[in-house]
Amino acid sequence: MHLAPSHRNLPEPSSPPLYAGRKLRQVEQALMWTILQDDPQCSTRRLLDQIALSQPPIAVSLRQVNRWRAKWQHNRTKGRRRGSQARPSGTSTAAVVQLTPQLALLGVHLFLHWLEQLETFAPIISELQAAIEAYRHTHPDEDFALLHHRESTLKRRLQALVLAPLLGIDTLTAFDTREHPLPTLIGRGYQSSTLTQFLGQLERMNAAEVLMRALIPTTAGRLAYVDGHMIAYWSRRPLHKGKITMLGRIMAGSQAVITHHESGHALFLIYYPPDLSLSQVIVEYCQQVAEASGSVVFVIDRAVNSVAVARAFEAQGLGLLCMLNDNEHQGLESFEATQIGVTDEGIPLYSGPWKVARDEDPRQFVITQSEAGKTLVYWGTPRVQAILEPAQWPRVYRERNELQENSFKRMKDHGALETNYGRKIIVGPDRHQQRKRNKLERSLGKATERVDTRAKALAEQQAKVAESEAKGHGKRLEQRQHAQVKCEEDLQAAEQQQAKLTENLEAIGEAKERADRDYRKQTIMTWRTLLLENLLMTFLGMLCGHLQSPMSLECLLTLFFERSGSRMETASEVLYWVSTTGLSLPKRRLMAQIVDGLNAMGLKDQGKSIHVRLKDRPP
């Protein structure tokens, strides 16, 4: 099937006025006109054969085609041409500029129009161009393609990376094997080699630091939610491992620490090796988030639950809201608690410090119960108390589930959050070996002290036995001899433990090396995923403002974004027809609401109004 050229204006003659007829709609009329324009002397039978190749096929008879040919003055018969029939009132009379009868992922195209209308990528490209210029001055001897990209090239390639998950593409190699509508989406198709090179050059200039600014909102919020997300990584090289399990194995991988705004938008992320505990890096990380976004109160799960972390946050002027582990308290009996209110479910809320005061513990506690009767203890530092009322702590903490846990699930489904990018590694000291050595050295030091103590005790006991033998003691000598035997046994056991630890320490051998992943590519692509999630949530929020009932992002993506359709551009407007093939009656009604909401949003394409319609007739 022949499609119209991609340029904006077709040569004369232009198309006749088209309107939505009873049997043929505008897009079908435009398809017939395009075929006849290329071959005016095409026979009607051959024209029907070409029309039959369209998907879905157009149900049109020979007589109907001849009538339209006569109306357009493209019939092959001799004689006087028939005049144009009167058009129904209220229909479009614009000439067709461009026609795309088959358009995959129509919702993604409309989403990109919305992004273009808001100029979403403009500040990102400006920041990236400034970073490229700075890199040129810093590294005058280096030369690669990214340093010479035009603004349009940067924009297209960045859009291809950001929108790839919506096209069903997780890994960049899928650009070579999967069918995708990039040519109709951004006007250019790419292979994986081009985008892999582009990503590698972004990595080379460490663009993640610049791109991260696109996540920071214009206004700072009070709260920031922090959580970690680990991804397993298969490699034959010895890599540092952490709390990542797959098929019963402890795996190597990566640990992303991600921060979300209280409105649910991602703010910041950093990757750490998986063998590092979150409590080891959380204070430094939260300082970076506070400097970038202005948020100073953080809500984190029990991975950072400790008095030491609470004191560290307080020393830096930051607030931390967390929970106690179940084995750290005995319910209300452990606290000097007074009732401060009730939850929405009618469960009493209590607040107070420890009943038995603990030195240098700045935490205040809020105690409540779950619906199952389990005692839940939340704690916060003084900075949290200054911003949030204690009665709000349980609700604020529970919001983590939707803001982060559910967000991670969504990004796994449609954002390629679980995909690994980049195979570069950085070789360094084996931290597993170092930790094992340090642990053995500490144990050996204690064992050595134990041997010295017991050797000293044995020497003292031997002196007492000698004294009793010299004085001719009877029962006391027997008692001291028995105690001497016990000291000798204790010394022997201590020496055996010391020898065993020394042997284990020697078995470790010389210092080894172990690799860490280079997380620069991974950070850029995870930034891509977070940016896409932020944009989708904003788009959904604006669309729901025009809907009668709220809608989930999953419903919007599966019901609308993945639908096919048609596109026709006239001199004054752009028309999109959404296919409703296979939709049930309730889903079709929901699709009609989405279409009405999109029309109410006032989308435009290069100044032309965009109108969206359902492709089939009402059932």
C-alpha positions as CSV (number, residue, x, y, z in Angstrom):
1,M,0.0,0.0,0.0
2,H,1.4,3.4,-1.0
3,L,1.6,6.1,1.6
4,A,1.8,9.8,1.1
5,P,5.2,11.4,1.1
6,S,6.5,12.6,4.5
7,H,7.0,16.2,3.4
8,R,4.5,18.7,4.6
9,N,3.0,20.1,1.4
10,L,2.0,17.9,-1.6
11,P,2.2,19.3,-5.1
12,E,-0.9,20.5,-6.9
13,P,-3.6,19.5,-7.2
14,S,-4.5,19.3,-3.5
15,S,-7.0,16.9,-2.2
16,P,-10.8,17.6,-2.4
17,P,-12.8,18.5,0.7
18,L,-13.3,15.4,2.8
19,Y,-16.0,14.7,5.3
20,A,-17.2,11.8,7.4
21,G,-19.7,10.0,5.2
22,R,-22.1,7.3,6.1
23,K,-20.1,4.5,4.5
24,L,-16.6,5.9,4.1
25,R,-14.9,8.0,6.7
26,Q,-12.3,10.7,6.1
27,V,-9.2,8.5,6.5
28,E,-10.6,6.0,4.0
29,Q,-11.5,8.7,1.5
30,A,-8.0,10.1,1.9
31,L,-6.5,6.7,1.2
32,M,-8.6,6.3,-2.0
33,W,-7.6,9.8,-3.1
34,T,-3.9,9.1,-2.5
35,I,-4.0,6.0,-4.7
36,L,-5.9,7.9,-7.5
37,Q,-3.6,10.9,-7.3
38,D,-0.6,8.6,-8.1
39,D,-2.4,6.8,-10.9
40,P,-5.4,8.7,-12.2
41,Q,-6.0,6.1,-15.0
42,C,-6.0,3.2,-12.5
43,S,-9.0,0.9,-13.2
44,T,-11.6,0.6,-10.5
45,R,-11.0,-3.1,-10.2
46,R,-7.3,-2.5,-9.6
47,L,-8.1,0.3,-7.2
48,L,-10.3,-2.1,-5.2
49,D,-7.4,-4.6,-5.1
50,Q,-5.2,-2.0,-3.6
51,I,-7.9,-0.9,-1.1
52,A,-8.3,-4.6,0.0
53,L,-4.6,-4.6,1.1
54,S,-5.3,-2.0,3.8
55,Q,-5.5,-3.2,7.4
56,P,-8.2,-3.4,8.4
57,P,-9.7,-3.8,4.9
58,I,-12.3,-1.2,3.8
59,A,-15.7,-2.5,3.0
60,V,-16.5,-0.7,-0.2
61,S,-18.2,-1.8,-3.4
62,L,-17.4,-1.2,-7.1
63,R,-20.4,1.2,-7.4
64,Q,-19.3,3.2,-4.4
65,V,-15.8,3.6,-5.8
66,N,-17.1,4.8,-9.1
67,R,-19.3,7.3,-7.4
68,W,-16.4,8.8,-5.5
69,R,-14.2,8.8,-8.7
70,A,-16.9,10.7,-10.5
71,K,-17.2,13.1,-7.6
72,W,-13.5,13.8,-7.6
73,Q,-13.4,13.9,-11.4
74,H,-11.0,10.9,-11.6
75,N,-13.3,8.6,-13.5
76,R,-12.1,7.0,-16.7
77,T,-15.3,7.4,-18.7
78,K,-15.7,10.0,-21.4
79,G,-18.3,12.8,-21.3
80,R,-19.2,15.6,-19.1
81,R,-17.9,15.3,-15.6
82,R,-20.4,15.3,-12.8
83,G,-20.5,18.3,-10.4
84,S,-19.5,18.1,-6.8
85,Q,-22.2,17.0,-4.4
86,A,-23.2,19.3,-1.5
87,R,-21.3,18.6,1.7
88,P,-23.0,18.0,5.0
89,S,-22.8,21.0,7.3
90,G,-20.4,21.1,10.2
91,T,-17.7,18.8,8.5
92,S,-14.1,19.4,7.7
93,T,-13.3,20.9,4.3
94,A,-9.5,21.1,4.6
95,A,-7.2,19.6,2.0
96,V,-5.1,16.6,3.1
97,V,-1.4,17.3,3.6
98,Q,-0.3,14.0,4.9
99,L,-2.0,10.6,5.5
100,T,-0.8,7.6,7.6
101,P,-3.4,4.9,7.3
102,Q,-1.6,2.5,9.8
103,L,0.0,4.0,12.9
104,A,1.2,1.7,15.7
105,L,1.2,2.8,19.3
106,L,-1.0,5.8,18.7
107,G,-1.1,6.8,22.3
108,V,2.7,7.2,22.4
109,H,2.5,9.6,19.5
110,L,-0.1,11.8,21.3
111,F,2.0,11.6,24.5
112,L,5.0,12.9,22.5
113,H,2.9,15.7,21.1
114,W,2.1,16.7,24.7
115,L,5.8,16.6,25.6
116,E,6.6,18.8,22.6
117,Q,3.8,21.2,23.5
118,L,5.3,21.7,27.0
119,E,8.9,21.8,25.6
120,T,9.9,19.1,28.1
121,F,13.2,18.3,26.5
122,A,14.3,21.9,25.8
123,P,15.9,22.5,29.3
124,I,17.5,19.0,29.3
125,I,19.1,19.7,25.9
126,S,20.3,23.1,27.1
127,E,21.9,21.6,30.1
128,L,23.5,18.9,28.0
129,Q,24.8,21.4,25.5
130,A,26.4,23.4,28.3
131,A,28.0,20.2,29.7
132,I,29.3,19.4,26.2
133,E,30.8,22.8,25.8
134,A,32.4,22.6,29.3
135,Y,33.8,19.1,28.4
136,R,35.4,20.6,25.3
137,H,37.3,23.2,27.3
138,T,38.3,20.7,29.9
139,H,39.4,18.0,27.4
140,P,40.6,19.9,24.3
141,D,42.5,16.8,22.9
142,E,39.4,14.6,22.9
143,D,37.1,14.3,19.9
144,F,34.0,12.1,19.5
145,A,30.6,12.4,17.8
146,L,28.6,13.7,20.7
147,L,30.8,16.8,20.9
148,H,29.5,17.9,17.4
149,H,25.8,16.9,17.6
150,R,23.3,19.5,16.6
151,E,20.4,20.3,18.9
152,S,18.0,18.3,16.8
153,T,20.2,15.3,16.8
154,L,20.6,15.4,20.6
155,K,16.8,15.8,21.0
156,R,15.9,12.9,18.7
157,R,18.4,10.5,20.2
158,L,17.4,11.4,23.8
159,Q,13.7,11.0,22.9
160,A,14.5,7.5,21.4
161,L,16.1,6.5,24.7
162,V,13.4,7.9,26.9
163,L,10.5,6.5,24.9
164,A,12.0,3.1,24.2
165,P,10.2,1.3,27.1
166,L,6.9,2.5,25.8
167,L,7.7,0.8,22.5
168,G,8.3,-2.5,24.3
169,I,12.1,-2.1,24.1
170,D,14.1,-2.9,27.2
171,T,17.6,-3.5,25.9
172,L,19.1,-1.4,23.1
173,T,19.7,-4.5,21.0
174,A,15.9,-4.8,20.7
175,F,16.0,-1.8,18.3
176,D,17.4,-4.3,15.7
177,T,14.9,-7.0,16.2
178,R,11.6,-5.5,17.2
179,E,9.2,-3.6,15.0
180,H,8.8,-0.1,16.4
181,P,7.3,3.2,15.1
182,L,10.3,5.4,15.7
183,P,10.2,6.8,12.1
184,T,6.6,8.1,12.6
185,L,7.3,9.1,16.2
186,I,10.4,11.2,16.0
187,G,10.9,11.3,12.2
188,R,14.0,9.0,12.3
189,G,14.6,5.3,12.9
190,Y,17.7,4.2,14.9
191,Q,19.6,0.9,15.2
192,S,21.1,-0.2,18.4
193,S,24.7,0.6,17.3
194,T,23.8,4.3,17.0
195,L,22.1,4.5,20.4
196,T,24.7,2.4,22.1
197,Q,27.4,4.8,20.8
198,F,25.3,7.8,22.0
199,L,24.9,6.2,25.5
200,G,28.6,5.4,25.6
201,Q,29.5,9.0,24.8
202,L,27.1,10.3,27.5
203,E,28.8,7.9,29.9
204,R,32.2,9.2,28.8
205,M,31.4,12.7,29.7
206,N,29.6,11.6,32.9
207,A,26.3,13.2,31.8
208,A,24.3,11.6,34.7
209,E,25.3,14.5,37.0
210,V,23.8,17.0,34.5
211,L,20.8,15.0,33.6
212,M,19.9,14.5,37.2
213,R,18.9,18.2,37.5
214,A,15.9,17.5,35.2
215,L,14.3,15.5,38.1
216,I,14.5,18.3,40.6
217,P,11.2,20.2,40.9
218,T,11.0,23.9,40.9
219,T,9.6,24.0,44.4
220,A,11.0,22.0,47.3
221,G,8.7,19.8,49.4
222,R,8.9,19.1,53.0
223,L,9.4,15.3,52.8
224,A,11.5,12.9,50.8
225,Y,11.1,9.2,50.6
226,V,14.2,7.0,50.2
227,D,14.3,3.3,49.3
228,G,16.8,1.0,47.6
229,H,16.3,-1.2,44.6
230,M,18.7,-4.1,43.8
231,I,19.2,-5.7,40.5
232,A,21.0,-9.1,40.0
233,Y,23.8,-9.2,37.5
234,W,25.4,-12.4,36.0
235,S,29.1,-12.4,35.4
236,R,32.0,-14.9,35.2
237,R,34.2,-12.3,36.8
238,P,34.4,-12.2,40.6
239,L,32.3,-9.2,41.7
240,H,31.3,-8.0,45.1
241,K,28.0,-9.5,46.2
242,G,25.2,-8.4,48.5
243,K,21.7,-9.2,49.6
244,I,20.6,-10.1,46.1
245,T,19.3,-13.6,45.7
246,M,18.2,-15.5,42.5
247,L,17.4,-19.2,42.3
248,G,19.0,-19.7,45.7
249,R,22.2,-17.9,44.8
250,I,23.8,-14.8,46.4
251,M,24.3,-12.6,43.4
252,A,26.4,-9.7,42.3
253,G,24.5,-6.8,41.0
254,S,23.7,-3.1,41.7
255,Q,21.9,-1.2,44.4
256,A,20.1,2.0,43.4
257,V,19.1,4.4,46.2
258,I,16.2,6.4,44.9
259,T,14.4,9.4,46.4
260,H,10.8,10.4,45.7
261,H,9.0,13.6,46.4
262,E,6.0,13.5,48.6
263,S,3.9,14.0,45.5
264,G,5.3,10.8,44.1
265,H,7.8,12.2,41.6
266,A,11.4,10.8,41.6
267,L,14.0,13.4,42.7
268,F,17.4,11.7,42.9
269,L,19.3,8.5,42.6
270,I,22.8,7.1,43.1
271,Y,24.2,3.5,42.6
272,Y,26.2,1.7,45.2
273,P,27.9,-1.7,45.2
274,P,25.5,-4.3,46.7
275,D,27.9,-5.3,49.4
276,L,27.6,-1.9,51.1
277,S,24.8,-1.6,53.7
278,L,22.4,1.2,53.2
279,S,23.2,2.5,56.7
280,Q,26.8,3.0,55.7
281,V,26.0,5.5,52.9
282,I,22.6,6.9,53.8
283,V,23.7,10.0,55.7
284,E,26.0,11.2,52.9
285,Y,23.4,10.4,50.3
286,C,20.7,12.3,52.1
287,Q,23.0,15.3,52.4
288,Q,23.3,15.3,48.6
289,V,19.5,15.1,48.2
290,A,19.1,18.0,50.7
291,E,21.5,20.2,48.7
292,A,19.9,19.4,45.4
293,S,16.2,19.5,46.3
294,G,16.0,21.4,49.6
295,S,14.1,18.5,51.3
296,V,15.4,17.9,54.9
297,V,13.0,15.3,56.3
298,F,13.5,11.8,55.1
299,V,11.2,8.7,55.4
300,I,13.1,5.5,55.2
301,D,12.3,1.9,56.0
302,R,13.9,-0.2,58.8
303,A,17.1,-0.8,56.9
304,V,18.5,2.3,58.6
305,N,16.9,1.7,62.0
306,S,19.6,2.5,64.7
307,V,20.4,5.1,67.3
308,A,23.7,5.8,65.6
309,V,22.0,6.8,62.3
310,A,19.5,8.9,64.2
311,R,22.3,10.8,65.9
312,A,24.1,11.2,62.6
313,F,21.0,12.7,60.9
314,E,20.5,15.0,63.9
315,A,24.1,16.2,63.7
316,Q,23.7,17.1,60.1
317,G,20.4,19.0,60.7
318,L,18.3,16.4,58.9
319,G,15.2,14.7,60.0
320,L,14.5,10.9,59.8
321,L,11.2,9.0,60.2
322,C,11.6,5.3,60.6
323,M,10.3,2.3,62.5
324,L,11.6,0.1,65.4
325,N,12.1,-3.6,64.8
326,D,9.7,-5.9,66.6
327,N,12.4,-7.3,68.9
328,E,13.5,-3.9,70.2
329,H,10.4,-3.2,72.4
330,Q,7.8,-4.8,74.6
331,G,4.8,-2.8,73.4
332,L,3.5,0.1,75.5
333,E,5.4,-1.2,78.5
334,S,8.7,0.0,77.0
335,F,7.6,3.7,76.7
336,E,6.5,6.6,78.8
337,A,3.6,7.0,76.5
338,T,0.5,9.2,76.6
339,Q,-2.5,9.0,74.2
340,I,-2.4,11.7,71.5
341,G,-5.4,10.7,69.4
342,V,-6.8,7.9,67.3
343,T,-6.2,6.7,63.7
344,D,-8.8,6.8,60.9
345,E,-9.7,3.2,61.9
346,G,-10.3,4.3,65.5
347,I,-7.1,2.7,66.9
348,P,-5.5,4.7,69.8
349,L,-2.3,6.6,69.1
350,Y,0.4,7.0,71.8
351,S,3.6,9.1,71.9
352,G,6.5,9.4,74.3
353,P,10.2,8.5,75.0
354,W,11.7,5.3,76.5
355,K,10.4,4.5,80.0
356,V,14.0,3.8,81.0
357,A,16.0,6.7,79.6
358,R,18.8,5.8,77.2
359,D,21.9,8.0,76.8
360,E,22.3,10.0,73.6
361,D,19.0,8.7,72.1
362,P,17.3,11.7,70.4
363,R,14.3,9.7,69.1
364,Q,10.7,10.3,70.0
365,F,8.2,7.4,69.5
366,V,4.6,7.0,68.3
367,I,2.9,3.7,69.1
368,T,-0.2,2.2,67.5
369,Q,-1.5,-1.1,66.4
370,S,-2.3,-2.7,63.1
371,E,-5.7,-4.1,62.2
372,A,-4.3,-7.5,63.1
373,G,-3.4,-6.3,66.6
374,K,0.4,-6.1,66.0
375,T,2.1,-3.2,67.9
376,L,3.8,-0.7,65.5
377,V,6.4,1.7,66.8
378,Y,7.4,4.7,64.6
379,W,10.3,7.0,65.6
380,G,11.5,10.4,64.5
381,T,14.3,12.8,65.2
382,P,13.6,16.3,66.6
383,R,13.6,17.8,63.1
384,V,10.7,15.5,62.2
385,Q,8.8,16.7,65.3
386,A,9.3,20.3,64.3
387,I,7.7,19.7,60.9
388,L,5.1,16.9,61.4
389,E,2.7,16.4,64.2
390,P,3.3,13.0,65.9
391,A,-0.2,11.9,65.0
392,Q,0.6,12.2,61.3
393,W,3.7,9.9,61.5
394,P,1.9,6.5,60.8
395,R,0.0,7.9,57.8
396,V,3.1,9.6,56.3
397,Y,5.2,6.4,56.8
398,R,2.5,4.2,55.2
399,E,2.5,6.4,52.1
400,R,5.9,4.8,51.2
401,N,4.0,1.8,49.8
402,E,2.3,3.8,47.0
403,L,5.0,6.3,46.4
404,Q,7.9,3.9,46.2
405,E,7.1,0.2,46.4
406,N,4.2,0.4,43.9
407,S,6.2,2.8,41.7
408,F,9.1,0.3,41.5
409,K,6.6,-2.3,40.4
410,R,5.2,-0.1,37.7
411,M,8.7,0.8,36.4
412,K,9.6,-2.8,36.2
413,D,6.5,-3.4,34.0
414,H,6.8,-0.5,31.6
415,G,10.1,1.3,32.4
416,A,12.8,-1.4,32.1
417,L,13.9,-0.8,35.7
418,E,15.2,-4.3,36.0
419,T,17.5,-4.1,32.9
420,N,21.2,-4.0,33.3
421,Y,23.2,-1.6,31.0
422,G,27.0,-1.5,30.7
423,R,29.5,-4.2,31.2
424,K,32.5,-2.1,32.2
425,I,34.0,-3.0,35.6
426,I,36.4,-1.3,38.0
427,V,38.9,-3.5,39.7
428,G,39.9,-2.8,43.3
429,P,40.6,-4.4,46.6
430,D,38.5,-7.3,47.6
431,R,36.2,-5.9,50.3
432,H,34.8,-9.3,51.1
433,Q,38.4,-10.5,51.9
434,Q,39.1,-7.3,53.8
435,R,36.0,-7.7,55.9
436,K,36.8,-11.3,56.6
437,R,40.4,-10.4,57.5
438,N,39.3,-7.6,59.7
439,K,36.9,-9.8,61.5
440,L,39.5,-12.5,62.1
441,E,42.0,-10.0,63.2
442,R,39.6,-8.6,65.8
443,S,38.8,-12.1,67.0
444,L,42.5,-13.0,67.1
445,G,43.2,-9.9,69.1
446,K,40.6,-10.9,71.6
447,A,41.9,-14.5,71.7
448,T,45.4,-13.2,72.3
449,E,44.2,-11.1,75.2
450,R,42.3,-14.2,76.5
451,V,45.5,-16.3,76.3
452,D,47.5,-13.7,78.2
453,T,44.8,-13.3,80.9
454,R,44.6,-17.1,81.4
455,A,48.3,-17.5,81.3
456,K,48.6,-14.9,84.1
457,A,45.8,-16.6,86.0
458,L,47.6,-19.9,85.7
459,A,50.9,-18.4,86.9
460,E,49.1,-16.9,89.9
461,Q,47.5,-20.3,90.7
462,Q,50.8,-22.1,90.4
463,A,52.3,-19.7,92.9
464,K,49.4,-20.4,95.3
465,V,50.0,-24.2,94.8
466,A,53.7,-23.8,95.6
467,E,52.8,-21.7,98.6
468,S,50.4,-24.4,99.9
469,E,53.0,-27.1,99.3
470,A,55.6,-25.1,101.2
471,K,53.3,-24.6,104.2
472,G,52.1,-28.2,104.1
473,H,48.4,-27.4,103.5
474,G,46.1,-30.4,103.1
475,K,42.6,-29.6,101.8
476,R,43.6,-26.1,100.6
477,L,46.4,-27.6,98.6
478,E,44.0,-30.0,97.0
479,Q,41.6,-27.2,96.1
480,R,44.4,-25.1,94.6
481,Q,45.7,-28.0,92.6
482,H,42.2,-28.6,91.2
483,A,41.9,-24.9,90.3
484,Q,45.3,-25.1,88.7
485,V,44.1,-28.0,86.5
486,K,41.1,-25.9,85.5
487,C,43.3,-22.9,84.6
488,E,45.6,-25.1,82.5
489,E,42.5,-26.5,80.6
490,D,41.2,-22.9,80.0
491,L,44.7,-21.8,78.8
492,Q,44.9,-24.8,76.5
493,A,41.5,-24.1,75.0
494,A,42.4,-20.4,74.6
495,E,45.7,-21.3,72.9
496,Q,43.8,-23.8,70.6
497,Q,41.3,-21.1,69.6
498,Q,44.2,-18.6,69.0
499,A,46.0,-21.2,66.8
500,K,42.9,-21.9,64.9
501,L,42.2,-18.2,64.2
502,T,45.9,-17.7,63.2
503,E,45.6,-20.6,60.8
504,N,42.4,-19.1,59.3
505,L,44.0,-15.7,59.0
506,E,47.0,-17.2,57.2
507,A,44.6,-19.2,54.9
508,I,43.2,-15.9,53.6
509,G,46.5,-15.3,52.0
510,E,47.7,-12.2,50.2
511,A,45.3,-9.3,49.4
512,K,43.1,-10.1,46.4
513,E,41.3,-8.0,43.9
514,R,37.6,-8.0,43.1
515,A,35.6,-5.9,40.6
516,D,32.7,-3.5,40.9
517,R,30.5,-2.5,38.0
518,D,30.9,0.8,36.4
519,Y,27.5,2.3,37.1
520,R,27.6,5.3,34.8
521,K,25.5,3.8,32.0
522,Q,23.2,2.2,34.5
523,T,22.7,5.5,36.2
524,I,21.8,7.3,33.0
525,M,19.3,4.7,31.9
526,T,17.7,4.6,35.4
527,W,17.5,8.4,35.2
528,R,15.7,7.8,31.9
529,T,13.2,5.4,33.6
530,L,12.5,7.8,36.5
531,L,12.1,10.8,34.1
532,L,9.6,8.7,32.0
533,E,7.7,7.7,35.1
534,N,7.5,11.4,36.2
535,L,6.2,12.5,32.8
536,L,3.6,9.7,32.6
537,M,2.3,10.5,36.1
538,T,2.0,14.2,35.1
539,F,0.3,13.3,31.9
540,L,-2.1,11.1,33.7
541,G,-2.9,13.8,36.3
542,M,-3.7,16.3,33.6
543,L,-5.9,13.7,31.7
544,C,-7.8,12.7,34.8
545,G,-8.7,16.3,35.4
546,H,-10.9,16.0,32.3
547,L,-12.3,12.5,33.1
548,Q,-15.4,11.7,35.1
549,S,-13.6,9.1,37.2
550,P,-9.9,8.5,38.1
551,M,-7.8,6.1,36.1
552,S,-4.6,4.1,36.9
553,L,-1.5,4.5,34.9
554,E,-1.5,0.7,34.1
555,C,-5.0,1.1,32.6
556,L,-4.0,4.1,30.5
557,L,-0.9,2.3,29.1
558,T,-2.6,-1.0,28.2
559,L,-5.9,0.4,27.0
560,F,-4.8,3.5,25.1
561,F,-1.0,3.7,24.6
562,E,-0.8,0.3,22.9
563,R,-3.6,0.9,20.5
564,S,-3.1,1.4,16.8
565,G,-4.9,3.8,14.5
566,S,-4.7,6.3,11.7
567,R,-3.4,9.8,11.2
568,M,-4.5,12.5,8.8
569,E,-3.1,16.0,8.6
570,T,-4.9,18.8,6.9
571,A,-4.0,22.4,6.3
572,S,-5.7,23.4,9.6
573,E,-5.8,20.4,11.9
574,V,-4.4,16.9,12.7
575,L,-6.9,14.1,13.1
576,Y,-6.1,10.8,14.9
577,W,-8.5,7.8,14.7
578,V,-8.1,5.2,17.5
579,S,-8.8,1.6,16.7
580,T,-11.3,0.0,19.0
581,T,-11.0,-3.5,17.6
582,G,-11.4,-6.1,20.3
583,L,-12.6,-3.8,23.0
584,S,-15.6,-4.8,25.1
585,L,-18.5,-2.3,25.5
586,P,-17.3,-1.1,29.0
587,K,-13.8,-0.6,27.7
588,R,-15.0,1.2,24.6
589,R,-16.9,3.6,26.8
590,L,-13.8,4.2,28.9
591,M,-11.8,4.7,25.6
592,A,-14.4,7.3,24.6
593,Q,-13.8,9.1,27.9
594,I,-10.1,9.1,27.2
595,V,-10.6,10.5,23.7
596,D,-12.9,13.3,25.1
597,G,-10.3,14.1,27.8
598,L,-7.5,14.3,25.2
599,N,-9.6,16.6,23.1
600,A,-10.2,18.8,26.1
601,M,-6.5,19.0,26.8
602,G,-6.0,21.1,23.7
603,L,-3.1,19.3,22.2
604,K,-1.3,20.9,19.2
605,D,1.2,19.8,16.6
606,Q,3.2,22.7,15.1
607,G,0.3,25.1,15.8
608,K,-2.4,22.8,14.4
609,S,-5.1,21.6,16.7
610,I,-5.1,17.8,17.4
611,H,-8.5,16.0,17.4
612,V,-8.8,12.4,18.4
613,R,-11.7,10.2,17.4
614,L,-12.7,6.6,17.7
615,K,-12.2,4.7,14.5
616,D,-15.2,2.5,14.4
617,R,-18.8,3.4,14.5
618,P,-20.8,3.3,17.8
619,P,-22.0,-0.2,18.6
